[in-house]
Amino acid sequence: MTLPDDLILSPEDEVSIRQHLLLVALAKRPADLAIEVGRLLSVHSRHWLEDQEIVISGRRIAYIGPRGSYRGEVKARVSYPNLSAVPGFGEVHKHIESTHITPEYEAALVIPRGNTWTCEASHEFANVNGPKNQEFWQKSRLAGSPLKIFIQPGSAVPPSAWEESGGYYGYEEQADFLEHDMGTVSLDEVMDWPAVWNPDNPGYSRMWGMIGATFEKRGVVEGHGSGLIDPHDLSAFAAAGISSDHEVWAFQEAWERLSHGIFTELRPFSYDVIMPQLIEKLEDWQNVAFTTDDRSATETLEKGASDYNVRLAIEYGLAPEIAIQCATINPARHMRIDQWVGSISPGRYADIVLLEDVKTLSIRHVYADGQLMSEGKTFLGPLAPIDWPEWTTKTMNVGRTLSAADFAIKAEPERETMQAAVLRPFHWNEDFWVRTLPVEGGEVQRDTKALITKWALVDRYRGDGAVAKMFWAGCGPVDEDTALCSSVAHDSHNVWCVGSSDAAMAKAVNRLQQIDGGWVLVHKGEVAAEMRFEVGGLMTARSAEAYDVDMQAFYAAAAKVEWMYLAGGDNLWKPGFPEHLKFATLTCSPWRWVLVAPSEACPEGFVNVQTGEQHKVVW
């Protein structure tokens, strides 16, 4: 019998596959492969089964039982008597775009590290090209990639009512996504909290349209509850039907979320302040998962993928079996995809991680889709290179060549100074700062001695080259005629630029257009370094290793620049190349005053996203 191709899930194919698998399980049809293991972790009951065999047909598991117990015909058999089998690890919430490599190369990077499936929080590429977003995420799988990508259409498309991007998602779009693709499983993190609770917010109808469509199609509504601490806020968050939160920074936040029925997704950088007390206090971990969220390919090469999340939890003292549950069955159940992934059980994809040592999570082999995919950290599977079409590679539609005048901030006639609104990276204050800045030649000037530089956002979707600009503190270059820009600007992914001169800023953004996105550094009037992200302005179709070589070269060039540094008690920014600025453009909670690219809803770009109040940048 020829099985349906289950690279992309469909109801009709799923029925045929299940009808076939049950006959293989009953030994009425031959199996393709039996994998014998020394022991197997049953994540549903959290105990080890000794001397087991896993019988596979196609990409799925048909049977598990004691070694030698399967009574049917098996075409091939392999034995790993000294290895322990655990399910392929999964990501409950991850932005593959933040690896900065395309999905086929992401598979080659993470599968040897045990990661066989990912819930793609897709509001990054969706903001670049919303209508094509699902097609984008299906491409690598259709080309034969063994990494399963479950799509979570983004609630933040666009991120707020005062932003525009390359996508718009509301009720109709979300209902269509969930209706026609079984691999689309949820609504990605609901970030615009004011648009959820406040009926007067202009984003209220769009947000509730997406939430309503997700309820209607039995999907999962994922959350982003940064800054929500008060029990009234958490109760409202849960009452809205938002099921989870990964913005958990302290033990008490984790505990309160669990107490309010919110599935809690822990990121490794907060383990130190959460894990010891949680291990001491929490008995039932079924509502906890580990998540990566944003991690570059460079960092994955250094630390690992989901295996790092699990290994670090074990190092903090969590039982290995519980830690593995938090990266397998727990996230799969929460996302309602445990019929396909999350355990080594019949009917699921044959995704198996073979461990030499459980406590250190030392990985010897990984099987995905029933095929051997790795030897140590060497990927053995199909790379399936993709000829990415122009709708993925030509996304920089600034529309014109910019000049220094586009970044100038005009002063009122005959003024020697002007009052200016000033922000800094991760400015979560209730209000912006006000500083007095000098005027020269009819333009308001930077004040480098006071660590005040200029920051801009350029629309890259409409083609009109609209620029919003203002003054920021404690970030950007000190050196003259120097600028840094990028098309990675969470979450609208317009172009941000920071610079010590308007001419350098224009040169940087113009070069960024020419290379189809990524990073550009202009140092003392000349383009000193660039890093091309030709796919969506977010990713490059290269291996993790090739990406890392080029990114390290960019870092080396950036190290020759003197960068501003404004000390802050929260330690969110440090001296050196300010890569963190790609997150400084967020407009979700707890952000208040932000600069967005100009739009009809916000012509000057300076807006309080909590209240909708707008303000001049100089007066």
BELUR-V891775 format. One record per backbone hydrogen bond with DSSP energy under -1.0 kcal/mol. NH is the residue of the N-H (numbers start at 1). CO is the residue of the C=O. If there is no record, write none. Layout:
nh:NH co:CO
nh:NH co:CO
This chain:
nh:14 co:10
nh:15 co:11
nh:16 co:12
nh:17 co:13
nh:18 co:14
nh:19 co:15
nh:20 co:16
nh:21 co:17
nh:22 co:18
nh:24 co:20
nh:25 co:21
nh:26 co:22
nh:27 co:24
nh:28 co:23
nh:31 co:73
nh:32 co:56
nh:33 co:56
nh:34 co:76
nh:35 co:54
nh:36 co:78
nh:37 co:52
nh:38 co:80
nh:38 co:83
nh:39 co:83
nh:40 co:49
nh:41 co:85
nh:42 co:47
nh:43 co:41
nh:46 co:42
nh:47 co:42
nh:49 co:40
nh:51 co:38
nh:52 co:37
nh:53 co:65
nh:54 co:35
nh:55 co:63
nh:56 co:33
nh:57 co:60
nh:60 co:57
nh:61 co:348
nh:62 co:55
nh:63 co:55
nh:65 co:53
nh:67 co:51
nh:69 co:66
nh:75 co:31
nh:78 co:34
nh:80 co:36
nh:83 co:80
nh:84 co:355
nh:85 co:39
nh:86 co:353
nh:88 co:351
nh:89 co:114
nh:90 co:327
nh:91 co:117
nh:94 co:119
nh:95 co:293
nh:98 co:95
nh:99 co:96
nh:100 co:97
nh:102 co:540
nh:106 co:102
nh:107 co:103
nh:108 co:104
nh:109 co:105
nh:110 co:106
nh:111 co:107
nh:114 co:111
nh:115 co:110
nh:116 co:89
nh:117 co:89
nh:118 co:148
nh:119 co:91
nh:120 co:150
nh:121 co:94
nh:122 co:120
nh:122 co:152
nh:123 co:121
nh:129 co:125
nh:130 co:166
nh:133 co:130
nh:136 co:132
nh:137 co:133
nh:138 co:134
nh:139 co:135
nh:142 co:138
nh:143 co:139
nh:144 co:141
nh:145 co:140
nh:148 co:116
nh:150 co:118
nh:151 co:183
nh:152 co:120
nh:154 co:122
nh:163 co:160
nh:166 co:127
nh:169 co:157
nh:174 co:170
nh:175 co:171
nh:176 co:172
nh:177 co:173
nh:178 co:174
nh:179 co:175
nh:180 co:176
nh:184 co:181
nh:185 co:151
nh:187 co:220
nh:188 co:153
nh:190 co:222
nh:193 co:191
nh:196 co:193
nh:197 co:193
nh:198 co:194
nh:201 co:198
nh:204 co:201
nh:207 co:203
nh:208 co:204
nh:209 co:205
nh:210 co:206
nh:211 co:207
nh:212 co:208
nh:213 co:209
nh:214 co:210
nh:215 co:211
nh:216 co:212
nh:217 co:213
nh:218 co:215
nh:219 co:214
nh:220 co:185
nh:222 co:187
nh:224 co:190
nh:228 co:225
nh:234 co:230
nh:235 co:231
nh:236 co:232
nh:237 co:233
nh:238 co:234
nh:239 co:235
nh:240 co:236
nh:241 co:238
nh:242 co:237
nh:243 co:221
nh:245 co:263
nh:248 co:246
nh:254 co:250
nh:255 co:251
nh:256 co:252
nh:257 co:253
nh:258 co:254
nh:259 co:255
nh:260 co:256
nh:261 co:258
nh:262 co:257
nh:263 co:243
nh:264 co:287
nh:265 co:245
nh:266 co:289
nh:270 co:267
nh:271 co:268
nh:275 co:271
nh:278 co:274
nh:279 co:275
nh:280 co:276
nh:281 co:277
nh:282 co:278
nh:288 co:285
nh:289 co:264
nh:290 co:326
nh:291 co:266
nh:293 co:93
nh:294 co:292
nh:297 co:99
nh:300 co:296
nh:301 co:297
nh:302 co:298
nh:303 co:299
nh:309 co:305
nh:310 co:306
nh:311 co:307
nh:312 co:308
nh:313 co:309
nh:314 co:310
nh:315 co:311
nh:316 co:312
nh:317 co:314
nh:318 co:313
nh:323 co:319
nh:324 co:320
nh:325 co:321
nh:326 co:322
nh:327 co:324
nh:328 co:325
nh:330 co:325
nh:332 co:328
nh:333 co:329
nh:334 co:330
nh:335 co:331
nh:336 co:333
nh:337 co:332
nh:340 co:337
nh:341 co:337
nh:345 co:343
nh:347 co:61
nh:348 co:345
nh:349 co:340
nh:350 co:59
nh:351 co:349
nh:352 co:367
nh:353 co:86
nh:354 co:365
nh:355 co:84
nh:356 co:362
nh:362 co:357
nh:364 co:354
nh:365 co:354
nh:367 co:352
nh:368 co:371
nh:370 co:350
nh:371 co:368
nh:373 co:366
nh:375 co:378
nh:376 co:364
nh:378 co:375
nh:380 co:373
nh:388 co:386
nh:392 co:389
nh:393 co:389
nh:394 co:390
nh:397 co:395
nh:397 co:460
nh:406 co:403
nh:407 co:404
nh:411 co:442
nh:415 co:412
nh:418 co:437
nh:420 co:435
nh:421 co:617
nh:422 co:433
nh:423 co:471
nh:428 co:426
nh:433 co:422
nh:435 co:420
nh:437 co:418
nh:439 co:416
nh:440 co:443
nh:443 co:440
nh:444 co:409
nh:445 co:438
nh:447 co:452
nh:451 co:448
nh:452 co:447
nh:453 co:472
nh:454 co:499
nh:455 co:470
nh:456 co:497
nh:457 co:468
nh:458 co:495
nh:459 co:466
nh:465 co:398
nh:468 co:457
nh:470 co:455
nh:472 co:453
nh:473 co:423
nh:474 co:451
nh:478 co:562
nh:483 co:522
nh:484 co:498
nh:485 co:520
nh:486 co:496
nh:487 co:518
nh:490 co:582
nh:493 co:489
nh:495 co:458
nh:496 co:486
nh:497 co:456
nh:498 co:484
nh:499 co:454
nh:500 co:482
nh:505 co:501
nh:506 co:502
nh:507 co:503
nh:508 co:504
nh:509 co:505
nh:510 co:506
nh:511 co:507
nh:512 co:508
nh:513 co:509
nh:514 co:510
nh:515 co:511
nh:516 co:513
nh:517 co:512
nh:519 co:531
nh:520 co:485
nh:521 co:529
nh:522 co:483
nh:523 co:526
nh:525 co:481
nh:526 co:523
nh:528 co:521
nh:529 co:521
nh:531 co:519
nh:533 co:517
nh:535 co:539
nh:536 co:392
nh:538 co:535
nh:539 co:535
nh:540 co:100
nh:542 co:540
nh:547 co:543
nh:548 co:544
nh:549 co:545
nh:550 co:546
nh:551 co:547
nh:552 co:548
nh:553 co:549
nh:554 co:550
nh:555 co:551
nh:556 co:552
nh:557 co:553
nh:558 co:554
nh:559 co:555
nh:560 co:557
nh:561 co:558
nh:564 co:476
nh:571 co:568
nh:579 co:577
nh:581 co:578
nh:582 co:579
nh:583 co:580
nh:586 co:583
nh:589 co:191
nh:591 co:588
nh:594 co:607
nh:596 co:605
nh:599 co:602
nh:607 co:594
nh:608 co:613
nh:609 co:592
nh:612 co:608
nh:615 co:606
nh:619 co:419
